[in-house]
C-alpha cells in the first residue's frame, strides 16, 4: 500500500478499516432497500406536516371564532 493512494489497497482491507462495515458484502443494503427507507421517512414527514397544518388551522379557526 502506498500512503495516500487508496487504489493501492484492496477492497476487503478498506472495508475492514471501518468497524461499522458488515463483514459480508451481501449484508450491505441494496439501492432498492435504501429507496424504501427514504420513502418511509418522506411518508412520516408528510404525515407530521399534515398534522401540524391541521393543528394550525384549528388554532386559527378558534382564534377567529373568539373574535381575534
Buried (B, 14 or more C-beta within 10 A) or exposed (E): EEEEEEEEEEEEEEEEEEEEEEEEEEEEEEEEEEEEEEEEEEEEEEEEEEEEEEEEEEEEEEEEEEEE
